[in-house]
């Protein structure tokens, strides 16, 4: 099969476009370098008493994937498991995660837990860590 110069240019353009689209799919920049900074940013956008939907919208617009957990153990990597009367506590919370590529092998992971009461924010917890070899 013989390829013309025009067909070769078209294939090269298609490959370059696909590469740019793949790079554009990376998540938004991290909200902060550590958990305390992320907590501050989220608390400013969704202060205590604001609706869960406000907090969720803020984080999802920044590339986080959020799941609502109802009466579930708090499972945020690297944070202590809160206990009530010696048993794991059960909480209503938004569990939001984001991964941001630091390099081709390392990802900066961020997890935010927004504790809720009657669908309102009562506390924000966050953890940031590097994941890779």
C-alpha positions in Angstrom: 0.0 0.0 0.0 1.4 3.4 -1.0 0.9 6.4 1.3 0.9 9.8 -0.2 2.6 12.8 1.5 -0.8 14.2 2.3 -1.9 11.0 4.0 1.3 10.9 6.0 0.8 14.5 7.2 -2.8 13.6 8.1 -1.6 10.6 10.2 1.1 12.7 11.9 -1.5 15.4 12.8 -3.9 12.8 14.1 -1.1 11.3 16.3 -0.1 14.7 17.6 -3.8 15.6 18.4 -4.3 12.3 20.2 -1.2 12.9 22.3 -2.3 16.4 23.2 -5.8 15.1 24.2 -4.2 12.5 26.4 -2.1 15.1 28.2 -5.1 17.4 28.6 -7.0 14.7 30.4 -4.7 15.0 33.5 -6.4 16.3 36.6 -6.4 19.9 37.7 -3.4 21.2 39.8 -3.4 20.1 43.4 -5.1 22.4 45.9 -2.1 22.3 48.2 1.2 20.6 49.0 -0.1 19.2 52.3 -3.3 18.3 54.0 -3.4 21.4 56.2 -3.2 23.7 53.1 -5.9 21.7 51.3 -8.2 21.8 54.4 -7.8 25.7 54.4 -8.7 26.0 50.7 -11.7 23.8 51.0 -12.9 25.4 54.3 -12.8 28.9 52.6 -14.9 27.6 49.7 -17.3 25.5 51.8 -17.2 26.8 55.4 -18.8 25.0 58.3 -22.6 25.1 57.9 -22.6 25.2 54.1 -24.4 22.6 52.1 -22.6 19.4 51.0 -23.5 20.2 47.4 -21.4 23.4 47.6 -18.4 21.5 48.9 -18.9 18.7 46.3 -19.3 21.2 43.4 -16.1 23.1 44.4 -14.0 19.9 44.5 -15.5 18.3 41.4 -14.8 21.4 39.4 -11.1 21.0 40.4 -10.9 17.4 39.2 -11.9 15.5 42.3 -14.1 12.4 42.2 -16.5 12.5 45.2 -18.6 9.8 46.7 -21.2 10.3 49.5 -20.7 7.8 52.4 -23.5 7.4 54.9 -23.0 5.9 58.4 -19.6 4.6 57.2 -16.2 4.3 58.9 -14.0 7.2 58.1 -11.4 5.8 55.7 -8.9 8.5 54.7 -5.4 7.1 54.0 -3.0 8.2 56.6 -5.5 9.7 59.1 -6.2 8.0 62.4 -9.4 6.0 62.6 -11.6 7.9 65.0 -13.1 5.7 67.6 -16.2 6.2 69.7 -16.4 4.2 72.9 -13.6 2.0 71.6 -15.4 1.1 68.3 -14.8 2.7 64.9 -17.1 5.6 64.5 -19.7 5.8 61.7 -20.0 9.1 59.8 -21.8 10.8 57.0 -19.2 12.3 54.8 -18.1 13.2 51.3 -15.0 11.2 50.3 -13.2 13.1 47.5 -10.0 12.0 45.8 -7.7 13.5 43.2 -4.5 12.3 41.6 -2.1 14.7 39.9 0.9 13.5 37.9 4.1 14.8 39.3 6.2 12.9 36.8 5.6 9.9 34.5 6.1 7.6 37.5 4.8 9.6 40.5 1.4 10.8 41.3 0.5 13.3 44.1 -2.7 11.9 45.6 -5.1 14.0 47.6 -8.0 12.7 49.6 -10.6 15.0 51.3 -13.2 13.9 53.8 -15.9 16.4 54.5 -17.9 15.4 57.5 -21.6 16.1 57.3 -24.5 16.5 59.7 -28.0 17.0 58.1 -26.3 17.6 54.7 -24.2 20.5 56.1 -20.4 20.7 56.4 -19.1 20.3 60.0 -15.4 19.5 59.4 -12.9 19.1 56.6 -10.0 16.6 56.8 -7.4 16.1 54.1 -4.3 14.1 53.4 -1.8 14.5 50.5 0.9 12.0 49.6 3.1 10.9 46.8 2.3 7.5 45.2 4.8 5.7 42.9 7.8 3.4 43.0 
